[in-house]
Structures are given as structure tokens and as C-alpha cells.
């Protein structure tokens, strides 16, 4: 036992969710410790997609300049049947609503390396690799954690097993967040049950690194063939991923074989001659969410809180939205600008969003995972008829925030706000790169910054807020903001630090009322809930 160290937040798990949360909080100066049971990063691909909103969250971590080198935008996502007929086509955008490509393909080890490098530069963040959580005891002011050093006892094909040693330590933190994956120790220690939709399908995941550049058209395709439902997508620059559904007559063991992987890749002319097999593994896709996301001072995030089938490409995205939501709420509480009660809105806001995504992914999976030929024929006919005269359609918007810290009665509140390019002087860049993330009141009313009541403006500034008048020193380069305000019939928007709309206003009086509503919510803790029970 070496003694007790104290932190504002202890994060269990240094995957993308834990590391992003540590990065966001560390950049604000809050003391953070991250406990990771493995001594080194997992070296093989897992998640391969994030959307424009998540790119903006990574931008908030200071990673924007590095994303281009480790990602590959996807231009089209097609669904085809076994004969190659197009059933559905989604056209992605070069610049989605958040100012980044709407679909970004990547290799997870490359992304994790970029995030971890950023985390390790932050003086406020301490990373404890090779330690695992063993116990938690909550007091009135903090949580005492018992951790034990681990050692790797088996490592092969990228799979690692870590077992505890005799060395222990204790850590004290005001709050704890379990970002420790599907088999979460934090969730187990809290005794939290999972709601299970009973959606189980086994798929062989095959990742390859190509030996030479090659164009795949379309870049991402879902093959809805009852003979073998298959997914073919980018795995980031120089990489591709195939996913093959296990058929009823196959065993997991016979499918999870390198030789079988090469056999399944052969129709795409992917062979040991022109590619390297990085990983092959059979995964069981699941649809689950935790019944509680908060117990006292302890929270769940990422796969510890929800498991999403991959058909919407939103598993990682949901976890990073969790991190962005917790970040600014922790900041307000730790800075003494809001009461602990606002942390109850984390589960109010995130659980509903994650559940909607899971149910959406399950519905997509029900269409894709059809292994009956007659059923597939009926499905194909219906989808082809629906596509008649339609070249493509945009990727549907993901669900926003439906409760919690948003202005009541405002139909725009809770939706994701845009990020466009702006010019200040001789500098042109995305809005957040020039004006920073955080509470932002953005307006077309050039007089608003000086017409708000002095007390409201002072309080908003102390909150870290900033009032930005488009058309003054800030130029709307591509008309992104002008178009958004015109579409919604308002002149002012109050944006939360996680980029969702708190509320909108049509004039200066309404804008002042927005700030008053926000202040009341933060002072009162919004609407108290029963500690995160998912309804």
C-alpha cells in the first residue's frame, strides 16, 4: 500500500471514451486519474466509423489537425442484394452539420494513439496503466478506490489477458466514471442490470491492410444476400474491413479461422499476395443498455452503459457523446457554478438518446440479417420499389436531446447545432478553432452583445460563455449560420458546450430570457430525477 492520492475524477478504462473524457476535463484543468488494466494499448482494429458530431468532439480535444491523416471520408453507403441490385443508397456529405465529413472511417489503434498522446501532455491528467479496479467505497464527499497492479499472462493474436498481482494502492476521487467496456467492473460492483433486447447475431470480423493503393466502389457497401449477409467498408487509410454473418449451419470455431477468412475474401481478389490479415474474430452483436447510469458519485459511460449493434455505425459515437455530456456538467459542478443535482441530467439526456440509437440499429439489423431466400426476395422488391426515382438520400439525423438542460417548449432545443467556417481578420477556420467550444450565444443581431442586461452578460461570461455576433468582426464565410437562422426563423441561438441547442430567440428580450432560464436550471439543478433510472 503506497498511500492515497486525491483527484476530481477517476476514470476506469483508457479506451476512446475514457481517454476523450480525460482529455476534455484535463484541458479544463480538473485533476483526473485514468485506471487501465492493460499495460499497453490494444493493437488491433475494432471500431471503424465516427460521424461529423464526434469529429467535432475530437476537435474540442485539440485533435482536429491530426484527424485528416488517420481518417478516410466515405462518399457513399449502398445496400445491395445478392445479385448486385441497389436496394438503398445513402450519400454522405463532405461537410456535415458539424463542419466535418458526415462519415469518417478510421483504424482504432491509430485514433487511440492520437488521443493518448494528447492526454499525456496534460499536467492535470495521470494515467495508471497496468492497474485494475477491485473495490469502491463511497463517502459523503468522495469515492475511495482500491486498485491492484496487473500483469499480462497471455498475449497472442492481439488478445491479452491481465491478472492481478499482490501490489495494491488506493485512490480518492470526487467522482468516478466507468468507461471499462461491455464487461464493466464498475457496473458489476454497482450491481446494475442491463436491459437486453435479445438481438444476437454472430459475425466474423476480418480486417486487412492492403499492400498497394486500391479504389473500392462504392467505398462502403452492405450486401443483403441471404446466402451470406456481408458488410464491406473502409477500415481507414490503407485498410478494409469485411464482416460475414455466421449462417445457421456453421459453428463459431469453423468460421473463426484464418484460412476460412481468406476463402471468404477471395471474391474481392483480396489474397495473401496483396493484403495482410490483421485480425479475424467472431463477435456476437448485442443490443443492451444499463438500467442505471448513475449511482451516487459513480457513473457509467460507453459500452459499460450501452451496447449497440454496428449497423448504424454509432457504437463509438454514442460513447463519445457520453463523454462530451459529462465533461461540461462535471466542469460546472467542480467549479462551483452548478449543484451536483445537474449530474442527474446526464442519464436523463444520454439514456434516451442511446436507447433510440440501439433500437434504430436493431431495426436495420432485422433487414440486413435475413438468411431466408423467400423473405429476402420480398424485402428486395419492397426496397427497390421505395427507391424508384430516387438516386440517393441523406444519412438520417441522429436523435438529439429530448429532456434535461434545454429550454422547455422550444422546438429547436435539443437539436445539434451547426459549425461553419468563419473569418476573423485574416484568419479563416472552423468556428471552434477561432472562437473555442463552450457556452456560445450566436446571433445575427449585431446590437445584442451590448444590449443584454449587464447582470446577465456578466453571469454568462463567468460561466465561460461568449456572445458572438455574426456579421461584425466574425464573418460567416459559407453562409452556414445565415442559412440556419433563416431555416428556423430565429435570430439567436444559445449553444451548449456539447454543441446541442439550449434554446433560440427572436429578439434581444427573448435572448435575455434564455440566459435567465439557463441560470435558473443551473442554480436549481434542473429537474431532479431518481439517479439515472432509465424509463
C-alpha angles and dihedrals in degrees: 000000000000101000139267126297121194127219139169093236133013115202119198110209131030098218119121094286096049094042094048091050090048090049095050094047093041092053087057090053099250115144111249135177122195119203115202121177095207119075094215136028120273103260102206133079122265118151114034106178140061130166134228094272092056090047087058090051089052088048087056087057089059093254100116096106091054100048096081093061095052101038138067118204114229114224101189137017113197134184114209134177126232093278093051097256113149111245098172136000128196117194112208124210128242087219116026123195093283093055096257131093110288092231123035123182120203148155110254097219089057092049093046091051091054093048095045092051089055092048094051091056092060113096092205094059126079120190119204107192118183095034128108132199115251106167146002131203120184124212130183092273108025149355123260112215126199113206131182130203116248135205130205109249099173133020123170134141089002093302116123134189120199123194127190123257127202097269115104136178138180129229130188121208135171089223136014128205121195107215091156102124139244093325092048117184089198092055091047093050090051092048093231116166126217127232105230121200090196093237106147128164128157116224131180109229114205122185122188136182112218118228093214136021114278135175119225116197114230097024092216124026137171112207108206096196115148088210088065123344104219138183121206117185143147116275093199129283110345094001138096134193129209124189119194122190116230110244121225094255095050128089122220091240095056091046096046095068131114092225091052090049091056090048091054092046094051097088088064092051090247108145139151086268095066105019144041119227104230099175143354120183138149113234128188109225111221139184113212142134134191117256091220126032096181132041110175108300095350126090137184125222138172119002090349086068103031141010117206127191108241098239094102094039090233107118097099091034092058091052094051090049086056089054094048091049094050094044100067094037092052088047093056093047096044090047092051093243096117138020125259088252092078088068087071087069089066092077092035090059104031102040094058091046094048093046091053090051093048092050090047091051091049091053090051089048092053088059095044102041096063112136097170113096097211093048090048091052091055091046092050094051092051093048095046090051090050090052094051109130092002118110096188142326133223121261106266118254115258117240116274133207113306101179143005122058102013132107108270118239096016109124091205095049113110095026121119113264122224130250118208137172115275134185125221112179107313095340122097121183144121112307097251093050091059103029102024131230121281137084105345129179104199118189146170088212103100091194096053098090090060100032100059116102109272093237093053093047092048093049091048091050091050088052088059091257127146132197113221120191111200111220097032116078088332115073121200097226100190099023092251096140097038090054093047093052091047092050092052099038096234137111102210138040131189108213123199121224090257089057098253121130114256090187147311136240138202098204143006094275091054090047091054089049089053091057090047091052092049092048092052092050094050093045093049098037092246113258112342115233134192094272098282105316107167109233 
